[in-house]
Amino acid sequence: METMTVVTALLTGSAAVFYLIGHEYPKAQADMKGIPRRFVPVLGLLLAAGTVGLLAGLAVPWLGRLAAAGLVLYFVGAIVAHLRVGSRNIVGGVVFLAASATTLILSLG
């Protein structure tokens, strides 16, 4: 379980950094989905909070479960946002969703 938690934290943490430093990719994704760019840092903060929660969950399991559940919801929303505008470029979202869901499932068992 710990290994999957760390892998998921690395994935979500790296995505959070890209969102928070103002990288062009998250901005282009927001434009494509019709999301105002001012929400990009908010999305980055959500990813960062999920990452911190996952890592904190290594010491406080219920916190990790909540963080993983929140990330599952985040990535379901991201995939829905892609599909809503007709984008089928969802492989990245599915990978992040799978990692988050796997972490959640392993934390429950």
N, CA, C and O atoms as CSV, one atom per row, in Angstrom:
chain,resi,resn,atom,element,x,y,z
A,1,MET,N,N,0.823,-1.197,0.000
A,1,MET,CA,C,0.000,0.000,0.000
A,1,MET,C,C,0.862,1.254,0.000
A,1,MET,O,O,0.577,2.202,-0.731
A,2,GLU,N,N,1.915,1.265,0.814
A,2,GLU,CA,C,2.756,2.452,0.909
A,2,GLU,C,C,3.387,2.809,-0.430
A,2,GLU,O,O,3.487,3.986,-0.777
A,3,THR,N,N,3.814,1.795,-1.183
A,3,THR,CA,C,4.442,2.058,-2.482
A,3,THR,C,C,3.458,2.737,-3.425
A,3,THR,O,O,3.811,3.709,-4.093
A,4,MET,N,N,2.241,2.241,-3.484
A,4,MET,CA,C,1.240,2.839,-4.363
A,4,MET,C,C,0.903,4.253,-3.917
A,4,MET,O,O,0.691,5.135,-4.749
A,5,THR,N,N,0.853,4.470,-2.617
A,5,THR,CA,C,0.589,5.811,-2.095
A,5,THR,C,C,1.666,6.780,-2.555
A,5,THR,O,O,1.360,7.893,-2.985
A,6,VAL,N,N,2.918,6.368,-2.467
A,6,VAL,CA,C,4.022,7.238,-2.870
A,6,VAL,C,C,4.004,7.475,-4.381
A,6,VAL,O,O,4.247,8.595,-4.831
A,7,VAL,N,N,3.721,6.444,-5.162
A,7,VAL,CA,C,3.630,6.608,-6.623
A,7,VAL,C,C,2.524,7.595,-6.972
A,7,VAL,O,O,2.726,8.483,-7.800
A,8,THR,N,N,1.369,7.451,-6.354
A,8,THR,CA,C,0.257,8.361,-6.617
A,8,THR,C,C,0.608,9.776,-6.182
A,8,THR,O,O,0.283,10.741,-6.874
A,9,ALA,N,N,1.270,9.902,-5.038
A,9,ALA,CA,C,1.686,11.226,-4.557
A,9,ALA,C,C,2.685,11.866,-5.520
A,9,ALA,O,O,2.640,13.077,-5.736
A,10,LEU,N,N,3.577,11.079,-6.095
A,10,LEU,CA,C,4.519,11.624,-7.078
A,10,LEU,C,C,3.785,12.115,-8.321
A,10,LEU,O,O,4.095,13.181,-8.852
A,11,LEU,N,N,2.814,11.337,-8.782
A,11,LEU,CA,C,2.032,11.746,-9.958
A,11,LEU,C,C,1.260,13.033,-9.685
A,11,LEU,O,O,1.365,14.003,-10.436
A,12,THR,N,N,0.493,13.033,-8.614
A,12,THR,CA,C,-0.354,14.192,-8.336
A,12,THR,C,C,0.474,15.397,-7.918
A,12,THR,O,O,0.125,16.536,-8.229
A,13,GLY,N,N,1.572,15.146,-7.212
A,13,GLY,CA,C,2.442,16.245,-6.811
A,13,GLY,C,C,3.095,16.917,-8.006
A,13,GLY,O,O,3.204,18.143,-8.044
A,14,SER,N,N,3.528,16.136,-8.974
A,14,SER,CA,C,4.133,16.728,-10.171
A,14,SER,C,C,3.095,17.519,-10.958
A,14,SER,O,O,3.399,18.592,-11.480
A,15,ALA,N,N,1.890,17.005,-11.045
A,15,ALA,CA,C,0.825,17.752,-11.729
A,15,ALA,C,C,0.529,19.052,-10.990
A,15,ALA,O,O,0.321,20.090,-11.619
A,16,ALA,N,N,0.510,19.004,-9.661
A,16,ALA,CA,C,0.257,20.210,-8.868
A,16,ALA,C,C,1.313,21.269,-9.157
A,16,ALA,O,O,0.990,22.449,-9.293
A,17,VAL,N,N,2.560,20.857,-9.249
A,17,VAL,CA,C,3.638,21.814,-9.535
A,17,VAL,C,C,3.400,22.488,-10.880
A,17,VAL,O,O,3.529,23.707,-10.988
A,18,PHE,N,N,3.055,21.715,-11.907
A,18,PHE,CA,C,2.804,22.297,-13.224
A,18,PHE,C,C,1.659,23.310,-13.180
A,18,PHE,O,O,1.726,24.358,-13.823
A,19,TYR,N,N,0.625,22.996,-12.430
A,19,TYR,CA,C,-0.503,23.915,-12.306
A,19,TYR,C,C,-0.105,25.172,-11.536
A,19,TYR,O,O,-0.522,26.275,-11.889
A,20,LEU,N,N,0.691,25.010,-10.496
A,20,LEU,CA,C,1.009,26.137,-9.615
A,20,LEU,C,C,2.096,27.057,-10.156
A,20,LEU,O,O,2.124,28.235,-9.801
A,21,ILE,N,N,2.991,26.557,-11.004
A,21,ILE,CA,C,4.042,27.418,-11.545
A,21,ILE,C,C,3.595,28.167,-12.794
A,21,ILE,O,O,4.345,28.975,-13.343
A,22,GLY,N,N,2.384,27.900,-13.238
A,22,GLY,CA,C,1.875,28.598,-14.412
A,22,GLY,C,C,2.354,28.027,-15.730
A,22,GLY,O,O,2.454,28.748,-16.722
A,23,HIS,N,N,2.649,26.743,-15.748
A,23,HIS,CA,C,3.064,26.077,-16.986
A,23,HIS,C,C,1.956,26.216,-18.035
A,23,HIS,O,O,0.777,26.310,-17.696
A,24,GLU,N,N,2.340,26.229,-19.279
A,24,GLU,CA,C,1.387,26.454,-20.365
A,24,GLU,C,C,0.397,25.293,-20.543
A,24,GLU,O,O,-0.745,25.525,-20.940
A,25,TYR,N,N,0.807,24.055,-20.258
A,25,TYR,CA,C,-0.068,22.907,-20.492
A,25,TYR,C,C,-1.387,22.997,-19.711
A,25,TYR,O,O,-2.450,22.832,-20.310
A,26,PRO,N,N,-1.356,23.250,-18.404
A,26,PRO,CA,C,-2.639,23.359,-17.696
A,26,PRO,C,C,-3.495,24.523,-18.212
A,26,PRO,O,O,-4.722,24.430,-18.231
A,27,LYS,N,N,-2.855,25.602,-18.624
A,27,LYS,CA,C,-3.601,26.742,-19.168
A,27,LYS,C,C,-4.291,26.349,-20.473
A,27,LYS,O,O,-5.456,26.684,-20.691
A,28,ALA,N,N,-3.570,25.639,-21.337
A,28,ALA,CA,C,-4.151,25.184,-22.603
A,28,ALA,C,C,-5.303,24.203,-22.350
A,28,ALA,O,O,-6.317,24.231,-23.048
A,29,GLN,N,N,-5.133,23.341,-21.348
A,29,GLN,CA,C,-6.206,22.403,-21.006
A,29,GLN,C,C,-7.442,23.150,-20.509
A,29,GLN,O,O,-8.568,22.809,-20.872
A,30,ALA,N,N,-7.227,24.171,-19.675
A,30,ALA,CA,C,-8.352,24.972,-19.177
A,30,ALA,C,C,-9.060,25.660,-20.337
A,30,ALA,O,O,-10.290,25.682,-20.392
A,31,ASP,N,N,-8.288,26.222,-21.265
A,31,ASP,CA,C,-8.882,26.887,-22.429
A,31,ASP,C,C,-9.728,25.903,-23.240
A,31,ASP,O,O,-10.848,26.214,-23.646
A,32,MET,N,N,-9.177,24.723,-23.463
A,32,MET,CA,C,-9.872,23.713,-24.260
A,32,MET,C,C,-11.187,23.293,-23.603
A,32,MET,O,O,-12.169,23.014,-24.291
A,33,LYS,N,N,-11.199,23.249,-22.280
A,33,LYS,CA,C,-12.397,22.808,-21.561
A,33,LYS,C,C,-13.352,23.952,-21.241
A,33,LYS,O,O,-14.435,23.730,-20.699
A,34,GLY,N,N,-12.945,25.186,-21.579
A,34,GLY,CA,C,-13.797,26.333,-21.294
A,34,GLY,C,C,-13.772,26.748,-19.829
A,34,GLY,O,O,-14.721,27.358,-19.336
A,35,ILE,N,N,-12.694,26.421,-19.137
A,35,ILE,CA,C,-12.542,26.785,-17.728
A,35,ILE,C,C,-11.705,28.059,-17.661
A,35,ILE,O,O,-10.636,28.114,-18.268
A,36,PRO,N,N,-12.158,29.077,-16.946
A,36,PRO,CA,C,-11.350,30.303,-16.844
A,36,PRO,C,C,-9.964,30.009,-16.266
A,36,PRO,O,O,-9.820,29.206,-15.343
A,37,ARG,N,N,-8.956,30.670,-16.823
A,37,ARG,CA,C,-7.577,30.435,-16.380
A,37,ARG,C,C,-7.368,30.766,-14.908
A,37,ARG,O,O,-6.446,30.237,-14.288
A,38,ARG,N,N,-8.188,31.616,-14.345
A,38,ARG,CA,C,-8.010,31.959,-12.932
A,38,ARG,C,C,-8.251,30.754,-12.019
A,38,ARG,O,O,-7.867,30.776,-10.850
A,39,PHE,N,N,-8.882,29.707,-12.547
A,39,PHE,CA,C,-9.117,28.504,-11.749
A,39,PHE,C,C,-7.947,27.521,-11.791
A,39,PHE,O,O,-7.917,26.565,-11.015
A,40,VAL,N,N,-6.989,27.743,-12.682
A,40,VAL,CA,C,-5.853,26.824,-12.797
A,40,VAL,C,C,-5.087,26.721,-11.471
A,40,VAL,O,O,-4.799,25.606,-11.037
A,41,PRO,N,N,-4.744,27.840,-10.807
A,41,PRO,CA,C,-4.054,27.689,-9.510
A,41,PRO,C,C,-4.920,26.998,-8.453
A,41,PRO,O,O,-4.397,26.291,-7.592
A,42,VAL,N,N,-6.223,27.196,-8.514
A,42,VAL,CA,C,-7.116,26.521,-7.563
A,42,VAL,C,C,-7.049,25.014,-7.782
A,42,VAL,O,O,-6.980,24.244,-6.825
A,43,LEU,N,N,-7.069,24.600,-9.039
A,43,LEU,CA,C,-6.953,23.174,-9.348
A,43,LEU,C,C,-5.604,22.636,-8.875
A,43,LEU,O,O,-5.515,21.515,-8.375
A,44,GLY,N,N,-4.554,23.445,-9.038
A,44,GLY,CA,C,-3.235,23.054,-8.545
A,44,GLY,C,C,-3.217,22.896,-7.035
A,44,GLY,O,O,-2.596,21.973,-6.508
A,45,LEU,N,N,-3.903,23.800,-6.337
A,45,LEU,CA,C,-3.980,23.688,-4.874
A,45,LEU,C,C,-4.737,22.435,-4.448
A,45,LEU,O,O,-4.379,21.797,-3.458
A,46,LEU,N,N,-5.779,22.084,-5.191
A,46,LEU,CA,C,-6.515,20.853,-4.883
A,46,LEU,C,C,-5.618,19.630,-5.065
A,46,LEU,O,O,-5.628,18.709,-4.248
A,47,LEU,N,N,-4.846,19.636,-6.147
A,47,LEU,CA,C,-3.911,18.526,-6.367
A,47,LEU,C,C,-2.852,18.488,-5.274
A,47,LEU,O,O,-2.499,17.415,-4.785
A,48,ALA,N,N,-2.344,19.656,-4.888
A,48,ALA,CA,C,-1.334,19.716,-3.836
A,48,ALA,C,C,-1.907,19.232,-2.501
A,48,ALA,O,O,-1.246,18.502,-1.763
A,49,ALA,N,N,-3.128,19.641,-2.202
A,49,ALA,CA,C,-3.760,19.197,-0.952
A,49,ALA,C,C,-3.954,17.681,-0.963
A,49,ALA,O,O,-3.734,17.020,0.052
A,50,GLY,N,N,-4.360,17.136,-2.094
A,50,GLY,CA,C,-4.504,15.684,-2.206
A,50,GLY,C,C,-3.176,14.978,-2.013
A,50,GLY,O,O,-3.109,13.935,-1.361
A,51,THR,N,N,-2.119,15.544,-2.580
A,51,THR,CA,C,-0.788,14.957,-2.443
A,51,THR,C,C,-0.343,14.959,-0.989
A,51,THR,O,O,0.125,13.944,-0.473
A,52,VAL,N,N,-0.491,16.102,-0.334
A,52,VAL,CA,C,-0.102,16.200,1.080
A,52,VAL,C,C,-0.945,15.233,1.920
A,52,VAL,O,O,-0.429,14.588,2.832
A,53,GLY,N,N,-2.230,15.138,1.611
A,53,GLY,CA,C,-3.104,14.222,2.338
A,53,GLY,C,C,-2.696,12.769,2.166
A,53,GLY,O,O,-2.734,11.989,3.117
A,54,LEU,N,N,-2.305,12.408,0.944
A,54,LEU,CA,C,-1.845,11.032,0.720
A,54,LEU,C,C,-0.625,10.727,1.568
A,54,LEU,O,O,-0.543,9.678,2.208
A,55,LEU,N,N,0.322,11.653,1.568
A,55,LEU,CA,C,1.549,11.431,2.334
A,55,LEU,C,C,1.275,11.440,3.836
A,55,LEU,O,O,1.859,10.652,4.579
A,56,ALA,N,N,0.399,12.319,4.280
A,56,ALA,CA,C,0.017,12.341,5.698
A,56,ALA,C,C,-0.689,11.039,6.073
A,56,ALA,O,O,-0.621,10.588,7.217
A,57,GLY,N,N,-1.366,10.447,5.094
A,57,GLY,CA,C,-2.065,9.191,5.328
A,57,GLY,C,C,-1.149,8.029,5.659
A,57,GLY,O,O,-1.597,7.008,6.182
A,58,LEU,N,N,0.129,8.178,5.356
A,58,LEU,CA,C,1.075,7.137,5.750
A,58,LEU,C,C,1.181,7.060,7.266
A,58,LEU,O,O,1.491,6.004,7.817
A,59,ALA,N,N,0.922,8.183,7.944
A,59,ALA,CA,C,0.942,8.215,9.409
A,59,ALA,C,C,-0.455,8.192,10.007
A,59,ALA,O,O,-0.668,7.638,11.085
A,60,VAL,N,N,-1.416,8.803,9.297
A,60,VAL,CA,C,-2.800,8.896,9.776
A,60,VAL,C,C,-3.695,8.316,8.674
A,60,VAL,O,O,-4.146,9.047,7.792
A,61,PRO,N,N,-3.950,7.011,8.725
A,61,PRO,CA,C,-4.617,6.328,7.612
A,61,PRO,C,C,-5.931,6.948,7.142
A,61,PRO,O,O,-6.170,7.009,5.936
A,62,TRP,N,N,-6.789,7.410,8.051
A,62,TRP,CA,C,-8.077,7.958,7.612
A,62,TRP,C,C,-7.879,9.218,6.764
A,62,TRP,O,O,-8.684,9.499,5.877
A,63,LEU,N,N,-6.826,9.965,7.029
A,63,LEU,CA,C,-6.545,11.162,6.241
A,63,LEU,C,C,-6.132,10.781,4.815
A,63,LEU,O,O,-6.533,11.433,3.851
A,64,GLY,N,N,-5.345,9.742,4.695
A,64,GLY,CA,C,-4.957,9.251,3.376
A,64,GLY,C,C,-6.140,8.744,2.579
A,64,GLY,O,O,-6.222,8.954,1.369
A,65,ARG,N,N,-7.066,8.069,3.268
A,65,ARG,CA,C,-8.267,7.579,2.579
A,65,ARG,C,C,-9.106,8.748,2.062
A,65,ARG,O,O,-9.607,8.714,0.938
A,66,LEU,N,N,-9.255,9.777,2.889
A,66,LEU,CA,C,-10.019,10.958,2.458
A,66,LEU,C,C,-9.348,11.646,1.274
A,66,LEU,O,O,-10.017,12.066,0.329
A,67,ALA,N,N,-8.017,11.760,1.331
A,67,ALA,CA,C,-7.280,12.391,0.241
A,67,ALA,C,C,-7.426,11.589,-1.052
A,67,ALA,O,O,-7.651,12.158,-2.120
A,68,ALA,N,N,-7.300,10.286,-0.949
A,68,ALA,CA,C,-7.441,9.431,-2.139
A,68,ALA,C,C,-8.847,9.544,-2.714
A,68,ALA,O,O,-9.016,9.609,-3.932
A,69,ALA,N,N,-9.855,9.567,-1.848
A,69,ALA,CA,C,-11.240,9.715,-2.323
A,69,ALA,C,C,-11.423,11.062,-3.012
A,69,ALA,O,O,-12.081,11.148,-4.048
A,70,GLY,N,N,-10.846,12.104,-2.443
A,70,GLY,CA,C,-10.932,13.423,-3.061
A,70,GLY,C,C,-10.264,13.452,-4.424
A,70,GLY,O,O,-10.776,14.071,-5.357
A,71,LEU,N,N,-9.129,12.787,-4.542
A,71,LEU,CA,C,-8.446,12.736,-5.840
A,71,LEU,C,C,-9.232,11.919,-6.855
A,71,LEU,O,O,-9.244,12.250,-8.040
A,72,VAL,N,N,-9.881,10.865,-6.408
A,72,VAL,CA,C,-10.746,10.096,-7.321
A,72,VAL,C,C,-11.826,11.019,-7.882
A,72,VAL,O,O,-12.069,11.032,-9.089
A,73,LEU,N,N,-12.469,11.785,-7.015
A,73,LEU,CA,C,-13.499,12.716,-7.476
A,73,LEU,C,C,-12.921,13.774,-8.416
A,73,LEU,O,O,-13.548,14.122,-9.417
A,74,TYR,N,N,-11.745,14.280,-8.101
A,74,TYR,CA,C,-11.086,15.282,-8.933
A,74,TYR,C,C,-10.882,14.740,-10.351
A,74,TYR,O,O,-11.208,15.412,-11.330
A,75,PHE,N,N,-10.339,13.522,-10.457
A,75,PHE,CA,C,-10.029,12.985,-11.776
A,75,PHE,C,C,-11.269,12.504,-12.524
A,75,PHE,O,O,-11.282,12.524,-13.754
A,76,VAL,N,N,-12.296,12.079,-11.824
A,76,VAL,CA,C,-13.569,11.804,-12.500
A,76,VAL,C,C,-14.075,13.106,-13.119
A,76,VAL,O,O,-14.524,13.121,-14.265
A,77,GLY,N,N,-14.001,14.200,-12.354
A,77,GLY,CA,C,-14.409,15.504,-12.876
A,77,GLY,C,C,-13.580,15.937,-14.068
A,77,GLY,O,O,-14.115,16.501,-15.023
A,78,ALA,N,N,-12.281,15.682,-14.026
A,78,ALA,CA,C,-11.408,16.045,-15.141
A,78,ALA,C,C,-11.783,15.271,-16.408
A,78,ALA,O,O,-11.824,15.836,-17.501
A,79,ILE,N,N,-12.053,13.990,-16.249
A,79,ILE,CA,C,-12.436,13.174,-17.412
A,79,ILE,C,C,-13.780,13.641,-17.959
A,79,ILE,O,O,-13.951,13.749,-19.174
A,80,VAL,N,N,-14.730,13.918,-17.076
A,80,VAL,CA,C,-16.035,14.420,-17.514
A,80,VAL,C,C,-15.873,15.746,-18.243
A,80,VAL,O,O,-16.543,15.980,-19.248
A,81,ALA,N,N,-14.991,16.621,-17.751
A,81,ALA,CA,C,-14.761,17.905,-18.410
A,81,ALA,C,C,-14.225,17.708,-19.823
A,81,ALA,O,O,-14.609,18.434,-20.740
A,82,HIS,N,N,-13.346,16.738,-20.002
A,82,HIS,CA,C,-12.842,16.434,-21.346
A,82,HIS,C,C,-13.974,15.947,-22.248
A,82,HIS,O,O,-14.151,16.433,-23.366
A,83,LEU,N,N,-14.729,14.987,-21.745
A,83,LEU,CA,C,-15.798,14.407,-22.566
A,83,LEU,C,C,-16.874,15.430,-22.898
A,83,LEU,O,O,-17.470,15.383,-23.974
A,84,ARG,N,N,-17.123,16.357,-21.971
A,84,ARG,CA,C,-18.153,17.384,-22.166
A,84,ARG,C,C,-17.870,18.246,-23.393
A,84,ARG,O,O,-18.799,18.677,-24.077
A,85,VAL,N,N,-16.585,18.502,-23.675
A,85,VAL,CA,C,-16.234,19.343,-24.824
A,85,VAL,C,C,-15.845,18.511,-26.041
A,85,VAL,O,O,-15.355,19.051,-27.033
A,86,GLY,N,N,-16.061,17.203,-25.970
A,86,GLY,CA,C,-15.790,16.339,-27.111
A,86,GLY,C,C,-14.355,15.859,-27.221
A,86,GLY,O,O,-13.980,15.253,-28.225
A,87,SER,N,N,-13.545,16.123,-26.201
A,87,SER,CA,C,-12.156,15.660,-26.222
A,87,SER,C,C,-12.104,14.199,-25.803
A,87,SER,O,O,-12.702,13.801,-24.803
A,88,ARG,N,N,-11.389,13.421,-26.575
A,88,ARG,CA,C,-11.200,12.011,-26.224
A,88,ARG,C,C,-9.787,11.765,-25.717
A,88,ARG,O,O,-9.362,10.617,-25.586
A,89,ASN,N,N,-9.061,12.834,-25.434
A,89,ASN,CA,C,-7.698,12.743,-24.931
A,89,ASN,C,C,-7.741,12.578,-23.409
A,89,ASN,O,O,-7.392,13.492,-22.662
A,90,ILE,N,N,-8.173,11.401,-22.972
A,90,ILE,CA,C,-8.397,11.170,-21.546
A,90,ILE,C,C,-7.440,10.160,-20.932
A,90,ILE,O,O,-7.603,9.779,-19.773
A,91,VAL,N,N,-6.449,9.724,-21.693
A,91,VAL,CA,C,-5.546,8.687,-21.190
A,91,VAL,C,C,-4.853,9.151,-19.912
A,91,VAL,O,O,-4.766,8.394,-18.945
A,92,GLY,N,N,-4.360,10.385,-19.902
A,92,GLY,CA,C,-3.693,10.901,-18.705
A,92,GLY,C,C,-4.614,10.904,-17.507
A,92,GLY,O,O,-4.232,10.472,-16.420
A,93,GLY,N,N,-5.829,11.391,-17.704
A,93,GLY,CA,C,-6.801,11.413,-16.613
A,93,GLY,C,C,-7.133,10.022,-16.104
A,93,GLY,O,O,-7.308,9.813,-14.903
A,94,VAL,N,N,-7.220,9.077,-17.021
A,94,VAL,CA,C,-7.525,7.694,-16.629
A,94,VAL,C,C,-6.373,7.105,-15.816
A,94,VAL,O,O,-6.606,6.375,-14.852
A,95,VAL,N,N,-5.144,7.414,-16.194
A,95,VAL,CA,C,-3.978,6.917,-15.436
A,95,VAL,C,C,-3.998,7.493,-14.021
A,95,VAL,O,O,-3.811,6.763,-13.048
A,96,PHE,N,N,-4.228,8.815,-13.909
A,96,PHE,CA,C,-4.279,9.443,-12.591
A,96,PHE,C,C,-5.454,8.905,-11.772
A,96,PHE,O,O,-5.324,8.676,-10.569
A,97,LEU,N,N,-6.593,8.707,-12.422
A,97,LEU,CA,C,-7.761,8.145,-11.744
A,97,LEU,C,C,-7.471,6.726,-11.261
A,97,LEU,O,O,-7.804,6.370,-10.131
A,98,ALA,N,N,-6.858,5.927,-12.111
A,98,ALA,CA,C,-6.543,4.545,-11.732
A,98,ALA,C,C,-5.584,4.508,-10.544
A,98,ALA,O,O,-5.750,3.700,-9.630
A,99,ALA,N,N,-4.590,5.378,-10.560
A,99,ALA,CA,C,-3.635,5.413,-9.443
A,99,ALA,C,C,-4.340,5.840,-8.159
A,99,ALA,O,O,-4.130,5.240,-7.104
A,100,SER,N,N,-5.170,6.869,-8.247
A,100,SER,CA,C,-5.885,7.353,-7.058
A,100,SER,C,C,-6.861,6.306,-6.535
A,100,SER,O,O,-6.948,6.080,-5.328
A,101,ALA,N,N,-7.593,5.667,-7.443
A,101,ALA,CA,C,-8.562,4.648,-7.034
A,101,ALA,C,C,-7.859,3.433,-6.432
A,101,ALA,O,O,-8.335,2.861,-5.452
A,102,THR,N,N,-6.732,3.041,-7.017
A,102,THR,CA,C,-5.981,1.912,-6.478
A,102,THR,C,C,-5.475,2.231,-5.076
A,102,THR,O,O,-5.540,1.391,-4.178
A,103,THR,N,N,-4.974,3.445,-4.895
A,103,THR,CA,C,-4.515,3.856,-3.568
A,103,THR,C,C,-5.665,3.824,-2.566
A,103,THR,O,O,-5.503,3.365,-1.435
A,104,LEU,N,N,-6.822,4.314,-2.990
A,104,LEU,CA,C,-7.995,4.296,-2.100
A,104,LEU,C,C,-8.384,2.872,-1.744
A,104,LEU,O,O,-8.613,2.564,-0.574
A,105,ILE,N,N,-8.460,2.010,-2.732
A,105,ILE,CA,C,-8.874,0.622,-2.494
A,105,ILE,C,C,-7.879,-0.078,-1.577
A,105,ILE,O,O,-8.278,-0.785,-0.651
A,106,LEU,N,N,-6.600,0.111,-1.827
A,106,LEU,CA,C,-5.587,-0.526,-0.971
A,106,LEU,C,C,-5.637,0.002,0.458
A,106,LEU,O,O,-5.354,-0.734,1.403
A,107,SER,N,N,-5.994,1.265,0.617
A,107,SER,CA,C,-6.053,1.839,1.970
A,107,SER,C,C,-7.253,1.320,2.756
A,107,SER,O,O,-7.269,1.376,3.986
A,108,LEU,N,N,-8.246,0.822,2.049
A,108,LEU,CA,C,-9.451,0.296,2.716
A,108,LEU,C,C,-9.275,-1.141,3.186
A,108,LEU,O,O,-9.984,-1.605,4.078
A,109,GLY,N,N,-8.323,-1.839,2.575
A,109,GLY,CA,C,-8.175,-3.261,2.858
A,109,GLY,C,C,-7.253,-3.634,3.921
A,109,GLY,O,O,-7.087,-4.820,4.206
